[in-house]
């Protein structure tokens, strides 16, 4: 089997709730890139990469498309089913830029699954987590508005939540107190600053919420700053944005820097790298959120397949990003019920693109 054509499509994913706010950023829509990889066997693979704006991580939407245009010609004629070999090929032709490779790698796994008539979770380790637990994001707003949003999600059956903080420390303390004051029994919360607190601000929050039951998530920008806060914090620590490689995972384990990590597929470079990271977390006994930066049905399907193949005891929660937008870019996205999701039991990722939504490609390599 050989790759014969790579098509790149751009689509804006509008927020169903109007805006999505965290740290110092707010967006009404996210710019997503969808890639279609065609083969001489008549099998087409799908991938998606959707950075969370240009200032969240060292990744930006136009960079995905430009990077695929640069890398794509080197992939023509290669066998996409050989996922590790394909990664070697990508690395030889483009150093770094994992968020670009993620969309392509996702498509290679989709092709592999379709070629053997198996869903991707079977190839990633088998069904080990039948219903993937989901969390809901409480976008940073006035505390009363966040409580109202929480009540809505509670009514929909969700039990896991991420409180977006990272603004003024005093206001964030009010947000945490208000939201946790409205919790129901059995619910799990994290306060996620998305790297934006300075250490003195994070320490104010730590002091004002001492003894409260929630996870502290990536309070500051750097690993070293987060480690400092970890040593003063009595809440479990989640590291997210700084966990961008296996090397950082091993460093975090050696320093006892975290109790949980967020495994973001496009930050690590696709399913191939995320699977390696996931397997090491299991060996190290590290609890995981399995997600991506953002995306529609395609990225969410990849999240679901990786989460399905992760031992349930090590899976904290995942994201279903396609439920945050009214725009459907592919049929067959994971089904959501009572705060959980299940991927389609179809070959590959199990999703079919809506070409009328994706429109004409903005880049073609053939």
Residue pairs with C-beta under 8 A, 6 or more apart in sequence:
1 39
1 40
1 41
1 43
1 79
1 80
1 81
1 111
1 115
2 39
2 40
2 76
2 77
2 78
2 79
3 37
3 38
3 39
3 75
3 76
3 77
3 78
3 79
3 80
4 38
4 39
4 40
4 76
4 366
5 36
5 37
5 38
5 76
5 364
5 365
5 366
6 35
6 36
6 37
6 38
6 68
6 72
6 75
6 76
6 104
6 363
6 364
6 365
6 366
7 35
7 36
7 38
7 361
7 363
7 364
7 365
8 33
8 34
8 35
8 65
8 68
8 69
8 72
8 361
8 362
8 363
8 364
9 33
9 34
9 35
9 36
9 358
9 359
9 360
9 361
9 362
10 31
10 32
10 33
10 34
10 61
10 65
10 362
11 32
11 33
11 34
11 296
11 327
11 329
11 357
11 358
11 359
12 29
12 30
12 31
12 32
12 327
13 29
13 30
13 31
13 32
13 50
13 294
13 295
13 296
13 321
13 324
13 325
13 327
13 329
14 28
14 29
14 325
14 326
14 327
15 27
15 28
15 29
15 30
15 324
15 325
16 323
16 324
16 325
16 326
17 139
17 324
18 28
19 26
19 27
19 28
19 139
20 26
20 27
20 28
20 30
20 137
20 139
20 324
21 139
21 140
21 141
21 164
22 137
22 139
22 140
22 164
22 166
22 192
22 194
23 140
23 164
23 166
23 167
23 193
23 194
23 195
23 196
24 166
24 167
24 196
25 53
25 55
25 56
27 52
27 53
30 50
30 51
30 52
30 53
30 61
30 294
31 50
31 51
31 61
31 62
32 48
32 49
32 50
32 61
32 294
32 295
32 296
32 299
32 329
33 48
33 49
33 50
33 61
33 64
33 65
33 68
33 103
34 46
34 47
34 48
34 103
34 296
34 298
34 329
34 353
34 358
35 46
35 47
35 48
35 49
35 68
35 103
35 104
35 106
35 107
36 44
36 45
36 46
36 107
36 353
36 361
37 44
37 45
37 46
37 47
37 80
37 104
37 107
37 108
37 111
38 44
39 45
39 80
39 111
41 115
43 111
43 114
43 115
44 111
45 80
45 106
45 107
45 108
45 109
45 110
45 111
45 114
45 348
46 106
46 107
46 110
46 298
46 330
46 348
46 349
46 351
46 353
47 102
47 103
47 104
47 105
47 106
47 107
47 108
47 110
47 270
47 298
47 302
48 103
48 106
48 295
48 296
48 298
48 299
48 302
49 64
49 99
49 100
49 102
49 103
49 106
49 266
49 293
49 295
49 299
50 61
50 266
50 292
50 293
50 294
50 295
50 296
50 299
50 321
51 57
51 59
51 60
51 61
51 63
51 64
51 99
51 266
51 293
51 294
52 293
52 294
53 60
54 60
54 61
56 194
56 241
56 293
57 99
57 241
57 244
57 267
57 293
59 99
59 266
59 267
59 293
63 97
63 99
63 100
64 99
64 100
64 103
65 362
65 363
67 94
67 97
67 100
67 101
68 100
68 103
68 104
68 363
68 365
69 363
69 365
70 94
71 90
71 93
71 94
71 100
71 101
71 104
72 363
72 365
73 365
74 89
74 90
74 92
74 93
75 86
75 89
75 90
75 104
75 365
76 365
76 366
78 85
78 86
78 89
79 85
79 86
80 86
80 107
80 108
80 111
80 112
81 108
81 111
81 112
81 115
83 105
83 108
83 109
83 112
83 271
83 272
84 272
86 104
86 105
86 108
87 101
87 105
87 269
87 270
87 272
87 273
90 101
90 104
90 105
94 100
94 101
98 244
98 266
98 267
98 268
98 269
98 270
98 273
99 266
99 267
99 269
99 293
101 269
101 270
102 265
102 266
102 268
102 269
102 270
103 266
103 270
104 270
105 269
105 270
105 271
105 272
105 273
106 265
106 270
106 271
106 298
106 299
106 302
106 349
108 272
109 120
109 123
109 124
109 270
109 271
109 272
109 302
109 348
109 349
110 120
110 348
110 349
111 348
112 120
112 123
112 348
113 119
113 120
113 122
113 123
113 347
113 348
113 349
114 347
114 348
116 123
116 347
117 347
118 347
119 305
119 343
119 344
119 345
119 346
119 347
119 348
119 349
119 350
120 271
120 302
120 305
120 348
120 349
120 350
121 127
121 304
121 305
121 306
121 308
121 309
121 343
122 309
124 271
124 275
124 305
124 306
124 308
124 309
125 275
125 309
125 310
126 309
127 308
127 309
128 308
128 309
128 310
128 311
128 312
129 307
129 308
129 309
129 310
129 311
129 312
129 315
130 308
130 312
130 342
131 340
131 341
131 342
132 303
132 304
132 307
132 308
132 315
132 318
132 334
132 340
132 341
132 342
132 343
133 159
133 160
133 315
133 316
133 317
133 318
133 339
133 340
134 158
134 160
134 317
134 318
134 319
134 320
134 336
134 339
134 340
134 341
135 158
135 160
135 161
135 162
135 188
135 190
135 289
135 317
135 318
135 319
136 153
136 158
136 160
136 161
136 162
137 161
137 162
137 164
137 319
137 324
138 146
138 149
138 150
138 153
138 161
138 162
138 163
138 164
138 179
139 146
139 149
139 164
140 146
140 164
140 165
140 166
140 167
140 175
141 149
143 171
143 174
143 175
143 177
143 178
143 179
144 178
146 163
146 175
146 178
146 179
147 178
147 179
147 181
147 182
150 161
150 179
150 182
151 182
153 161
154 184
154 187
156 339
157 337
157 338
157 339
158 339
159 184
159 186
159 187
159 188
159 339
160 187
160 188
160 189
160 316
160 317
160 339
161 179
161 187
161 188
161 189
161 190
162 189
162 190
162 192
162 217
163 175
163 176
163 179
163 189
163 190
163 191
163 192
163 214
164 192
164 194
165 172
165 175
165 176
165 191
165 192
165 193
165 197
165 205
166 172
166 192
166 193
166 194
166 195
166 196
166 197
167 196
169 197
169 201
169 202
169 204
169 205
170 204
172 191
172 193
172 197
172 205
173 204
173 205
173 208
173 209
175 191
176 191
176 205
176 209
176 212
176 214
177 209
177 212
179 189
180 189
180 212
180 213
180 214
183 189
188 215
188 316
188 317
189 213
189 214
189 215
190 214
190 215
190 216
190 217
190 238
191 205
191 209
191 214
191 215
191 216
191 217
192 217
192 218
192 238
192 240
193 202
193 217
193 218
193 219
193 220
194 218
194 240
194 241
195 218
195 219
195 220
195 221
195 241
195 242
196 221
197 205
197 219
197 220
198 220
199 220
199 225
199 228
199 229
202 219
202 220
202 225
202 229
203 229
203 232
205 219
206 216
206 229
206 232
206 233
206 234
206 235
209 235
210 234
211 234
212 235
213 235
214 235
215 235
215 236
215 237
215 238
215 259
215 260
216 229
216 233
216 235
216 236
216 237
216 238
217 237
217 238
217 239
217 240
217 262
218 226
218 238
218 239
218 240
218 241
218 242
218 262
219 225
219 226
219 229
220 226
220 228
220 229
221 241
221 242
222 242
223 239
223 242
223 248
223 251
223 252
223 257
226 237
226 239
226 242
226 257
227 255
227 257
229 237
230 237
230 257
230 258
236 259
236 260
237 257
237 258
237 259
237 260
238 258
238 259
238 260
238 261
238 262
238 289
239 252
239 257
239 258
239 260
239 261
239 262
240 261
240 262
240 264
240 289
241 267
242 248
243 249
243 252
243 258
243 261
243 262
243 263
244 267
244 268
245 268
246 276
246 277
246 280
249 261
249 277
249 280
249 281
249 284
249 286
250 280
251 257
252 258
252 261
253 284
253 286
258 286
259 286
259 287
260 286
260 287
260 288
260 289
260 316
261 281
261 286
261 287
261 288
261 289
262 288
262 289
262 291
263 274
263 277
263 278
263 281
263 288
263 289
263 290
263 291
263 306
264 274
264 291
264 292
264 293
265 271
265 274
265 291
265 292
265 299
265 302
265 303
265 306
266 292
266 293
266 299
267 293
268 274
268 277
271 302
271 305
271 306
274 290
274 306
275 306
278 288
278 290
278 306
278 310
281 287
281 288
281 314
282 310
282 311
282 314
285 314
286 314
287 314
287 315
287 316
288 310
288 314
288 315
288 316
289 316
289 317
289 318
289 319
290 303
290 306
290 307
290 310
290 315
290 318
291 303
291 318
291 319
292 299
292 300
292 302
292 303
292 319
292 321
294 321
295 321
295 322
296 321
296 322
296 325
296 327
296 328
296 329
296 330
296 333
297 322
297 328
297 329
297 330
297 331
297 332
297 333
297 334
297 351
298 329
298 330
298 349
298 351
298 353
299 321
300 319
300 320
300 321
300 322
300 333
300 334
300 341
301 330
301 332
301 333
301 334
301 343
301 344
301 349
301 350
301 351
302 349
303 318
303 319
303 320
303 321
304 318
304 320
304 334
304 341
304 342
304 343
305 343
305 349
307 315
307 318
308 342
308 343
318 341
320 334
320 336
320 341
322 328
322 333
322 334
323 336
327 357
328 354
328 357
329 353
329 354
329 357
329 358
330 351
330 352
330 353
330 354
331 351
331 352
331 354
332 344
332 346
332 350
332 351
332 352
333 344
333 351
334 341
334 342
334 343
334 344
335 341
335 342
335 344
343 349
343 350
344 350
344 351
